[in-house]
Amino acid sequence: MILIEEEAKMSHKLGRLSLLWFCLLFFGICSLGLAQSGSPKVVFKENQWNFGRIKQGEVVTHEFVFKNEGTAVLKVNRVSTSCGCTAALVSEKELSPGREGRLKVTFDSRGYSGKVIKYVYFESNDPKSPQIELSLLVEVEVPPGPRIELDRYNLDLGISLEGEESTARFKVKNSGQLEMTIDIESPEMTFYAGGKKIVFPYTIAAGKEVELELRIPGKEGRVGLLRDYLLIKCNDPSRPTLSLFISRYVITREELRQLFEKYGQLLGIKK
């Protein structure tokens, strides 16, 4: 009877020890699995770079250095910029723990002046920082030169009759400090300034504004909604080419007669 009781006690102790060893083994395997899986962690040496003062037209570059300080592979999902003037290229798409990578950023200052700030967005599988914003600062110095301004970029000529000439006016201003030369290539259209026909290239003095009149000859067979555009080229380094869009609706004489019959009385027009 005593022997049976001692065997039961021994069996109970062995059971407890087995359970303890099982728990230790289970938690040890879980801890090992967590240690092996881990997570990536991206750290940049700097999140902002100042190029200082540069001249308009210069293209400048900088490399942001980053490191994977995590315990798993860092994967770069996407790199984007706030505008097309800035380009970004990453050296590697995947980085093992402890390794460094480089993000090369290029900024094109053409068309910019004064203080400028642009952004680069770095996206990765870092669970705590899935997106990091980097910024670029620069002050663009603009040398003296011409500067073109248009009072409008769309001309609506309204309704015109088939075969008849259409006209419109728009203003061109040189708000720069040097003489501006403009050139418009349009074999069909003619241009006037102050009632006189002009030829291109045409010069506009610094600080002056000119009103130009364009005339479009009518053509038989061209009816309905018509759209054209002008390419205005000039020696303004920041805006060397501008587009001016032109629209008009051309009707036939028969369509005009039908409109007159339908709305003439309403408008008080006598036949």
Summary of the structure (lengths in Angstrom):
residues: 271
radius of gyration: 36.9
end to end distance: 134.8
largest distance: 134.8
contacts: 742
relative contact order: 0.13
helix: 17%
strand: 48%
